[in-house]
């Protein structure tokens, strides 16, 4: 298990994570939102698994195709929403301490959602491809 210090300092990231982040954003830039493939949780967990030297989510496999199935799976694990899924294994911090590559809590369509910090903005899956929003719209971050 990765310590909180390793998470906060970025020690748990692969050395080439900035290049990987740029490639990941470009790969999904025009990819439409799809439950179970390219929704906020799959987008965030896929990124964490790709960049972390010791991923905290290698055993987390959620299979669903609709919002209802996603919510049912989250509830079956005793959790309330996607933010709680991340809270189980990642350190939460105030959004003003976000670093590129961290996961960002946001509200999208009146629902808790997650994106990835890319600097002064974060990106998350949307119905026409990735959406890019100012970091001030984030609520908090999870250190990756």
N, C-alpha and C positions, 0 to 999 in steps of 0.2 A: 504494500500500500504506500502511496506517495504521501509524504508529510505535508502539513500545511505550509511550512517554510519553503519546500521545494515548489509547491504550487504557486505561491506568491512571487517567488523570485524568477519563475520561468525555467528553473533548472530541469524540469521534467519535459521540456520541449526538445524536439530534434533540432540539431544545429541549423538545418536549412528551412526551418519553419516559415520565415518570411517569403521565400520563394514558393513554398507549398501553399501558403495562404493566397498569394496572388493567383496561382494556378487554380486553386479550388474555387475562388470567386469567379474566375473566367469560365471554368468548366460549367458552373451552374447559373451563370448570368442570365441566360435565356431559357433555363429549364423551368417549366411551369410547376406550380404547387401541385403535389399529389400525395394524398394521405398514404402513409406507410412507406413512401419512397423519397419524397422531397417535401416533407412538411418541416416545421420548425425543429421538432425533436430529432428526426432522422438527420437533418442538416447539421445540427449541433453535435450529436453523438458521433456521426461519421467524421467530422472535423477533429474532435477530441481524440478519437482512435487513431487517426492518421498522423497527428502531430505529437502526441504524447509518447515519451519513451516508455512509460508505464501507464497505460490507459486504465482509468477507473471504471470503464464501461465495456470491457471485453466480453463480459458475461451477460450483458443487457441486450436481449434480442426481442424486440416487440414486433409482432406481425399483425397488421391491421390494414384495412382498406377504406375505412370511413371514420369520421369524427366520433361517431357513437362507439365504434370498436376501440378506438384509441382511448377514449374516456373510460370505457369498461376495463381495459387492461391496466390503466393507471390506478383505478379504484381497487382492482383485484390485488394490487401490490400494497394496498393500504395507504395510498397517496391521493392527494387532492387534484393536482395539476402538474404540468410540465416543470414548473419551477421547483416543486417538491422532488421530482425525479432527480434534478440536478443537485438540489440541496443535500440529498442523501450521500453524495460522494465528492462534491467539490466545495471549496471555500467560497463563501459569498462575501462580496465587498461592495462599497459604495461606487456608483458609476463614475465618479470623478477620479477614481484610481484605476480605471480601465486601461489596459494595454492592448495593442493589436493582438488579435488571436484569442482574446478572452471571450466568453459567452455573455451576452447581454439580455437581461430581462426587459421585455417590452409588452405593451398591450396592443394587440392587432385584432380588429373586428370585435372589440369588447371582450377578448379572451387573453389570458396569460400566454405569452409566446416568447420565443428565444431567437436571437440573432448572433452574429459574430462581429466583434469590434474590428474595424479596418482603419482606425485612426480617429478622426473627428466624426465619423459616421459608423453605423453598423449596417449589416445587410442580413436579410432573411428571405425565405421563399415567399413569393407572391403569386397571384394568379396569372401574371403575364411574364414571370421571371423574377429574379431577385429584386427586392425593394431596398432602397438605400435611405436611411433616416439619420438625422442629426443625433449625436450621442445624448444630448440633453433630453431626448424623449425616452431614454432608458431609465429604469428604476434602480437596478443594481447589476453587478456583474459576478460571474463565477470565474475564478482564476484557472486557466488551463496550463 
